[in-house]
């Protein structure tokens, strides 16, 4: 079984920065892609950014130039660096791992971390 844990959320002022972390534990899996999603109150969960195991990144338009997804291989953490945050970035942020277990593609979600952007 694969477990995903997010951390780093909190309260931040508009224009400020925050870094979220995603830790993955488990055995016998091959990571394909790590992604961040978010869900604001009353809204559907939406894609934010992804990092493929080969290194390619992808961002949704509303975070391009402000957010950066990266991986620390030594610590085996995936980060979402959030800069110039806006009130509309307020949401619960979720980490999603796509991986191979045996020959099956599986997705695992963390429980989320709350980000609140407010003055």
VOBA-1610 file (N, C-alpha, C; in pm, whole numbers, padded with zeros to 5 digits, always signed):
BEGIN
Unk+00084-00118+00000Unk+00000+00000+00000Unk+00089+00125+00000Unk+00042+00225-00068Unk+00113+00352-00078Unk+00039+00455+00006Unk+00113+00529+00085Unk+00053+00636+00166Unk+00109+00770+00124Unk+00021+00867+00117Unk+00057+01002+00073Unk+00023+01099+00184Unk+00117+01186+00218Unk+00095+01281+00327Unk+00138+01420+00283Unk+00045+01515+00292Unk+00077+01655+00261Unk+00105+01731+00390Unk+00185+01835+00375Unk+00210+01925+00489Unk+00248+02062+00435Unk+00250+02160+00525Unk+00295+02293+00488Unk+00187+02396+00469Unk+00062+02355+00479Unk-00045+02452+00463Unk-00052+02548+00579Unk-00134+02652+00562Unk-00151+02750+00669Unk-00214+02876+00617Unk-00203+02979+00698Unk-00257+03111+00665Unk-00145+03197+00609Unk-00170+03260+00496Unk-00070+03346+00434Unk-00139+03469+00378Unk-00070+03580+00381Unk-00127+03705+00329Unk-00118+03710+00177Unk-00207+03781+00115Unk-00198+03798-00031Unk-00061+03853-00070Unk-00006+03795-00176Unk+00127+03833-00219Unk+00239+03756-00152Unk+00205+03679-00052Unk+00306+03603+00021Unk+00338+03470-00045Unk+00417+03390+00027Unk+00462+03261-00026Unk+00438+03151+00076Unk+00427+03030+00021Unk+00406+02913+00105Unk+00461+02794+00028Unk+00517+02697+00098Unk+00567+02577+00033Unk+00498+02454+00091Unk+00433+02381+00006Unk+00368+02256+00046Unk+00461+02139+00015Unk+00451+02036+00098Unk+00531+01916+00079Unk+00442+01794+00067Unk+00488+01700-00014Unk+00416+01574-00032Unk+00514+01460-00009Unk+00485+01378+00091Unk+00568+01263+00122Unk+00493+01135+00084Unk+00567+01042+00026Unk+00507+00916-00017Unk+00582+00801+00050Unk+00510+00710+00108Unk+00572+00592+00168Unk+00504+00467+00115Unk+00576+00359+00125Unk+00521+00232+00078Unk+00631+00148+00016Unk+00592+00035-00036Unk+00687-00057-00096Unk+00639-00107-00229Unk+00735-00147-00311Unk+00705-00219-00435Unk+00615-00140-00529Unk+00647-00015-00547Unk+00575+00063-00645Unk+00674+00147-00724Unk+00633+00182-00845Unk+00715+00267-00931Unk+00636+00393-00959Unk+00692+00505-00918Unk+00621+00632-00935Unk+00621+00673-01080Unk+00505+00714-01128Unk+00492+00764-01264Unk+00483+00916-01262Unk+00394+00966-01180Unk+00372+01110-01178Unk+00319+01152-01041Unk+00360+01272-00999Unk+00308+01333-00877Unk+00238+01461-00916Unk+00121+01481-00861Unk+00044+01600-00898Unk-00017+01664-00774Unk-00041+01795-00787Unk-00114+01869-00685Unk-00249+01910-00743Unk-00351+01894-00662Unk-00485+01939-00693Unk-00532+02027-00578Unk-00639+02099-00601Unk-00696+02178-00492Unk-00848+02178-00503Unk-00909+02202-00389Unk-01054+02206-00385Unk-01097+02317-00291Unk-01160+02417-00349Unk-01214+02528-00270Unk-01355+02491-00222Unk-01403+02555-00116Unk-01537+02524-00065Unk-01643+02538-00173Unk-01725+02436-00188Unk-01832+02438-00285Unk-01789+02418-00429Unk-01661+02391-00450Unk-01608+02374-00585Unk-01559+02232-00606Unk-01544+02196-00732Unk-01487+02066-00764Unk-01335+02069-00747Unk-01279+01954-00723Unk-01135+01944-00716Unk-01076+01973-00854Unk-00969+02053-00857Unk-00911+02091-00984Unk-00760+02070-00984Unk-00709+02044-01102Unk-00567+02021-01121Unk-00489+02152-01103Unk-00371+02141-01039Unk-00286+02257-01021Unk-00153+02239-01096Unk-00082+02131-01067Unk+00050+02110-01127Unk+00087+01964-01117Unk+00177+01921-01207Unk+00222+01781-01204Unk+00370+01774-01240Unk+00430+01666-01192Unk+00572+01640-01219Unk+00585+01493-01255Unk+00626+01468-01379Unk+00644+01332-01424Unk+00778+01278-01372Unk+00786+01147-01357Unk+00909+01087-01308Unk+01027+01118-01399Unk+01000+01142-01527Unk+01107+01175-01621Unk+01148+01321-01613Unk+01071+01401-01536Unk+01111+01540-01514Unk+01019+01645-01574Unk+00930+01607-01662Unk+00842+01706-01725Unk+00742+01759-01624Unk+00716+01889-01635Unk+00618+01953-01547Unk+00503+02009-01629Unk+00391+02026-01561Unk+00273+02081-01625Unk+00199+02165-01522Unk+00146+02279-01566Unk+00076+02368-01475Unk-00055+02413-01537Unk-00152+02435-01452Unk-00273+02496-01501Unk-00248+02646-01518Unk-00325+02709-01605Unk-00296+02847-01642Unk-00297+02943-01523Unk-00386+02920-01428Unk-00400+03021-01323Unk-00287+03019-01220Unk-00192+02926-01232Unk-00078+02927-01141Unk+00055+02943-01214Unk+00052+02943-01345Unk+00177+02956-01421Unk+00247+03085-01385Unk+00376+03074-01360Unk+00455+03190-01323Unk+00452+03220-01174Unk+00363+03155-01101Unk+00354+03179-00956Unk+00389+03055-00875Unk+00348+02940-00921Unk+00372+02815-00848Unk+00478+02733-00921Unk+00555+02658-00843Unk+00656+02569-00900Unk+00650+02434-00830Unk+00644+02328-00909Unk+00647+02193-00854Unk+00789+02138-00872Unk+00840+02073-00769Unk+00975+02019-00776Unk+00987+01899-00685Unk+01099+01829-00699Unk+01120+01709-00618Unk+01258+01713-00557Unk+01265+01682-00429Unk+01391+01662-00358Unk+01414+01511-00351Unk+01505+01462-00435Unk+01525+01317-00444Unk+01592+01263-00316Unk+01673+01344-00252Unk+01739+01298-00130Unk+01638+01274-00019Unk+01542+01365-00010Unk+01440+01352+00094Unk+01316+01280+00043Unk+01312+01258-00088Unk+01196+01196-00150Unk+01068+01272-00117Unk+01075+01401-00138Unk+00959+01488-00119Unk+00930+01561-00248Unk+00804+01587-00272Unk+00763+01672-00384Unk+00705+01799-00324Unk+00752+01912-00374Unk+00711+02041-00321Unk+00620+02114-00420Unk+00537+02199-00364Unk+00466+02297-00443Unk+00499+02433-00381Unk+00587+02505-00448Unk+00623+02640-00402Unk+00520+02736-00458Unk+00454+02806-00366Unk+00347+02898-00404Unk+00394+03040-00376Unk+00408+03119-00479Unk+00449+03258-00465Unk+00338+03350-00512Unk+00341+03473-00462Unk+00241+03573-00503Unk+00100+03515-00492Unk+00070+03458-00378Unk-00060+03392-00362Unk-00172+03495-00361Unk-00288+03449-00401Unk-00407+03535-00411Unk-00519+03474-00327Unk-00616+03553-00287Unk-00726+03497-00209Unk-00794+03380-00279Unk-00799+03383-00411Unk-00863+03273-00484Unk-00781+03144-00482Unk-00660+03149-00428Unk-00581+03027-00409Unk-00622+02952-00282Unk-00710+03011-00204Unk-00757+02946-00083Unk-00829+02816-00117Unk-00782+02707-00059Unk-00839+02576-00089Unk-00768+02471-00004Unk-00822+02351-00006Unk-00749+02236+00046Unk-00667+02181-00070Unk-00539+02165-00047Unk-00449+02117-00151Unk-00418+01968-00127Unk-00433+01892-00233Unk-00414+01747-00226Unk-00298+01704-00316Unk-00224+01607-00269Unk-00119+01545-00348Unk-00172+01412-00402Unk-00144+01386-00527Unk-00187+01262-00592Unk-00066+01193-00654Unk-00054+01064-00629Unk+00054+00986-00686Unk-00004+00885-00784Unk+00048+00887-00906Unk+00018+00781-01001Unk+00139+00688-01003Unk+00113+00560-00984Unk+00226+00468-00978Unk+00187+00332-01038Unk+00289+00253-01057Unk+00270+00116-01104Unk+00293+00021-00987Unk+00196-00064-00962Unk+00211-00171-00864Unk+00185-00300-00939Unk+00288-00381-00946Unk+00290-00496-01038Unk+00273-00437-01178Unk+00169-00468-01248Unk+00149-00412-01382Unk+00029-00319-01387Unk-00021-00282-01271Unk-00141-00199-01268Unk-00108-00054-01231Unk-00172+00036-01302Unk-00160+00178-01266Unk-00258+00207-01153Unk-00206+00273-01051Unk-00290+00307-00937Unk-00270+00454-00903Unk-00373+00512-00845Unk-00367+00649-00796Unk-00392+00648-00645Unk-00313+00729-00575Unk-00331+00743-00430Unk-00336+00891-00395Unk-00425+00923-00300Unk-00444+01061-00257Unk-00404+01076-00111Unk-00354+01196-00080Unk-00336+01230+00059Unk-00465+01288+00115Unk-00462+01328+00240Unk-00582+01381+00304Unk-00595+01531+00288Unk-00493+01595+00235Unk-00502+01736+00205Unk-00444+01825+00313Unk-00408+01945+00270Unk-00359+02047+00364Unk-00425+02179+00327Unk-00475+02249+00428Unk-00552+02371+00405Unk-00458+02489+00382Unk-00487+02564+00276Unk-00418+02690+00249Unk-00523+02800+00250Unk-00500+02900+00331Unk-00591+03013+00339Unk-00512+03140+00311Unk-00557+03214+00211Unk-00492+03339+00173Unk-00584+03453+00215Unk-00540+03528+00312Unk-00624+03634+00366Unk-00537+03735+00440Unk-00582+03861+00437Unk-00512+03964+00512Unk-00576+03983+00649
//
